[in-house]
Amino acid sequence: MFERRSYQKEIMDDFSITDDRINTALIELEIINKYLGGRSTSKKGLEIISRVIKHNKKISILDVGSGGSDNFKYNSDNTRISLTSFDINRGVCRYVKENSSEVSIVCGNTFSLPFKESSFDIIHLSLFLHHFSEGEIKKLMLYFMKISRYGVIINDLHRSVFAYAGIKLLTFLFSKSEMVKNDGPLSVKRGFLKKELQKIFSHTKSSSVMIQYRWAFRWLAVIVK
């Protein structure tokens, strides 16, 4: 069941859903990021890639497939970050606009990003890549490397029976969102094994690729140009 990735679409992949179901799901996903390693994983990735950036430089980050763009919201060094949220769902873009005044927002399709080469210091992808096939990810990564000056931070899910059972139980007990109840466990089935990430990123032109297991059932990948 977990040896191969699932390619079943999540409810959140239906971009026509822009009503309060999106708001409820994003509120719960922020809680999940807070307590189940989302924030800490992205923060660690930023610490690692920042080593190649001048210390006094303002860091521009494009958060692709951003959802609520909350992983950097409570970062202790927020004054050093300029964050742009990019998402295809207009309901998500509206939510970010209403809840994160310090974040710039661009709504559009990931496969036709309106940005030139080296437009941002860092591209950040949290719980994003698992929505795509391996072929799609390879194409996206080549483009992300072009529009970044320093590289890409990936924060995504480790596919395992334990991760599946854990999120299935937690969402059953605590979630009020049908989207989260459905998509949480399915996201794990669409997640990655380390060897799969290594194979995907081997096609990316970079000076270094680091893949690190993080709590809880997360992968942190930092790809430096």
C-alpha positions as CSV (number, residue, x, y, z in Angstrom):
1,M,0.0,0.0,0.0
2,F,2.9,2.4,0.8
3,E,5.6,1.1,-1.5
4,R,4.3,3.1,-4.4
5,R,2.9,6.7,-4.4
6,S,-0.8,7.3,-4.8
7,Y,-1.8,9.7,-7.6
8,Q,-5.4,10.1,-6.4
9,K,-6.5,13.7,-6.5
10,E,-7.2,15.5,-3.2
11,I,-10.3,17.6,-2.6
12,M,-7.9,20.6,-2.4
13,D,-6.9,19.9,-6.0
14,D,-10.3,21.2,-7.1
15,F,-9.5,24.8,-7.5
16,S,-13.1,25.7,-8.0
17,I,-13.6,25.4,-4.3
18,T,-13.1,28.9,-3.0
19,D,-15.8,29.1,-0.2
20,D,-15.5,28.7,3.6
21,R,-14.3,25.1,3.2
22,I,-10.9,26.6,2.2
23,N,-10.8,28.9,5.2
24,T,-11.6,26.1,7.6
25,A,-9.0,23.8,6.0
26,L,-6.3,26.5,6.1
27,I,-6.9,27.3,9.8
28,E,-6.5,23.6,10.6
29,L,-3.4,23.3,8.4
30,E,-1.8,26.1,10.3
31,I,-2.3,24.2,13.5
32,I,-0.9,21.1,11.9
33,N,2.2,23.1,10.8
34,K,2.6,24.4,14.3
35,Y,2.5,21.1,16.1
36,L,3.6,18.6,13.5
37,G,6.8,20.0,12.3
38,G,5.8,22.3,9.4
39,R,7.1,25.5,10.8
40,S,10.3,24.0,12.3
41,T,11.1,22.2,9.1
42,S,10.8,25.3,6.9
43,K,12.7,27.4,9.5
44,K,15.6,24.8,9.5
45,G,15.7,25.0,5.7
46,L,15.9,28.8,5.8
47,E,18.8,28.6,8.3
48,I,20.7,26.2,6.1
49,I,20.3,28.1,2.8
50,S,20.9,31.4,4.5
51,R,24.5,30.4,5.1
52,V,25.2,31.3,1.4
53,I,23.4,34.7,1.7
54,K,25.0,37.9,3.1
55,H,23.9,38.2,6.7
56,N,22.6,41.8,6.4
57,K,20.6,41.1,3.2
58,K,16.8,41.2,3.1
59,I,15.8,37.7,1.9
60,S,13.0,37.5,-0.7
61,I,11.1,34.2,-0.6
62,L,8.4,33.0,-3.1
63,D,6.1,30.6,-1.3
64,V,4.7,28.5,-4.2
65,G,1.4,26.6,-3.6
66,S,1.4,28.7,-0.4
67,G,-1.8,27.7,1.3
68,G,-2.0,30.1,4.3
69,S,1.7,31.0,3.9
70,D,2.0,30.5,7.7
71,N,5.3,28.6,8.1
72,F,7.4,31.9,8.2
73,K,4.7,34.0,9.9
74,Y,6.1,33.5,13.4
75,N,9.8,33.4,12.4
76,S,11.9,35.3,15.0
77,D,13.8,37.1,12.2
78,N,10.8,38.2,10.1
79,T,12.4,41.6,9.5
80,R,14.9,39.9,7.3
81,I,12.2,38.2,5.1
82,S,10.2,39.6,2.2
83,L,7.5,37.0,1.5
84,T,5.4,36.6,-1.6
85,S,2.6,34.0,-1.6
86,F,1.7,32.3,-4.8
87,D,-1.3,30.0,-5.2
88,I,-3.8,29.0,-7.9
89,N,-6.9,29.0,-5.7
90,R,-8.5,32.4,-5.5
91,G,-10.1,31.4,-2.1
92,V,-6.6,30.8,-0.8
93,C,-5.3,34.1,-2.1
94,R,-8.2,35.9,-0.5
95,Y,-7.5,34.1,2.9
96,V,-3.9,35.2,2.8
97,K,-4.8,38.7,2.0
98,E,-7.2,38.9,4.9
99,N,-4.9,37.2,7.4
100,S,-1.4,38.2,6.5
101,S,-1.0,41.9,5.7
102,E,2.8,41.7,5.5
103,V,2.7,39.1,2.7
104,S,2.6,40.0,-1.0
105,I,0.1,37.9,-2.9
106,V,0.1,36.6,-6.5
107,C,-2.7,34.3,-7.8
108,G,-1.9,32.1,-10.8
109,N,-0.9,28.8,-12.3
110,T,2.4,27.2,-11.2
111,F,3.1,26.0,-14.7
112,S,3.1,29.6,-16.0
113,L,4.7,31.6,-13.2
114,P,4.9,35.3,-14.2
115,F,8.5,35.7,-12.9
116,K,11.8,36.3,-14.6
117,E,15.1,34.5,-14.0
118,S,16.6,35.2,-10.5
119,S,13.4,37.1,-9.3
120,F,13.6,35.7,-5.8
121,D,16.4,34.6,-3.4
122,I,14.6,31.5,-2.4
123,I,11.7,29.4,-3.6
124,H,9.8,27.7,-0.7
125,L,7.6,24.6,-1.3
126,S,5.6,23.3,1.7
127,L,3.3,20.3,1.2
128,F,3.3,21.2,-2.5
129,L,5.4,18.7,-4.5
130,H,3.3,15.7,-3.5
131,H,0.4,17.1,-5.6
132,F,2.3,16.3,-8.8
133,S,3.8,13.4,-10.7
134,E,7.5,12.8,-10.9
135,G,7.7,14.1,-14.4
136,E,5.8,17.3,-13.5
137,I,8.0,17.8,-10.4
138,K,11.2,17.6,-12.5
139,K,9.9,20.3,-14.9
140,L,8.8,22.5,-12.0
141,M,12.2,22.1,-10.2
142,L,14.1,23.2,-13.3
143,Y,12.0,26.4,-13.5
144,F,12.2,27.0,-9.7
145,M,16.0,26.9,-9.9
146,K,15.9,29.5,-12.7
147,I,13.8,32.0,-10.9
148,S,15.7,31.6,-7.6
149,R,19.1,33.3,-6.9
150,Y,20.2,30.8,-4.2
151,G,18.0,27.7,-4.3
152,V,14.9,25.9,-3.2
153,I,13.5,24.7,0.2
154,I,11.2,21.7,0.1
155,N,9.1,20.7,3.1
156,D,7.0,17.6,2.4
157,L,5.7,14.3,3.7
158,H,7.4,11.0,4.4
159,R,5.1,8.2,3.1
160,S,4.7,5.4,5.7
161,V,2.0,3.4,7.4
162,F,2.8,5.1,10.7
163,A,2.4,8.6,9.3
164,Y,-0.9,7.5,7.6
165,A,-2.3,5.9,10.8
166,G,-1.3,9.0,12.9
167,I,-2.9,11.6,10.7
168,K,-5.9,9.4,10.1
169,L,-6.5,9.2,13.9
170,L,-5.7,12.9,14.6
171,T,-8.0,14.2,11.9
172,F,-10.8,11.8,12.9
173,L,-10.6,13.0,16.5
174,F,-10.0,16.7,16.1
175,S,-10.7,18.0,12.5
176,K,-13.9,19.7,11.6
177,S,-12.9,20.0,8.0
178,E,-14.0,17.3,5.6
179,M,-11.2,18.5,3.3
180,V,-8.6,17.9,5.9
181,K,-10.0,14.6,7.0
182,N,-9.9,13.4,3.4
183,D,-6.7,15.1,2.2
184,G,-4.5,14.6,5.3
185,P,-4.3,10.8,5.0
186,L,-4.3,11.0,1.2
187,S,-1.4,13.4,1.3
188,V,0.7,10.9,3.1
189,K,-0.1,8.2,0.5
190,R,1.1,10.8,-2.1
191,G,4.2,11.6,-0.1
192,F,7.8,10.4,-0.8
193,L,10.4,7.9,0.2
194,K,14.0,9.3,0.3
195,K,15.1,7.3,-2.7
196,E,12.3,8.9,-4.7
197,L,13.3,12.4,-3.8
198,Q,17.0,11.6,-4.5
199,K,16.1,10.4,-8.0
200,I,13.9,13.4,-8.8
201,F,16.5,15.9,-7.6
202,S,19.3,14.2,-9.4
203,H,18.0,15.9,-12.5
204,T,18.3,19.4,-10.9
205,K,21.4,21.4,-11.7
206,S,22.8,22.4,-8.3
207,S,25.9,22.7,-6.3
208,S,24.4,20.7,-3.4
209,V,21.3,18.7,-2.5
210,M,20.5,17.9,1.2
211,I,17.6,15.7,2.2
212,Q,16.9,15.3,5.9
213,Y,14.2,13.5,7.8
214,R,12.4,15.7,10.3
215,W,9.7,15.3,12.9
216,A,6.9,14.5,12.4
217,F,7.1,12.3,9.2
218,R,8.5,15.2,7.2
219,W,11.2,15.6,4.6
220,L,13.4,18.7,4.4
221,A,15.2,19.1,1.2
222,V,17.5,22.1,0.5
223,I,18.8,22.5,-3.0
224,V,21.5,25.2,-3.4
225,K,22.5,26.6,-6.8
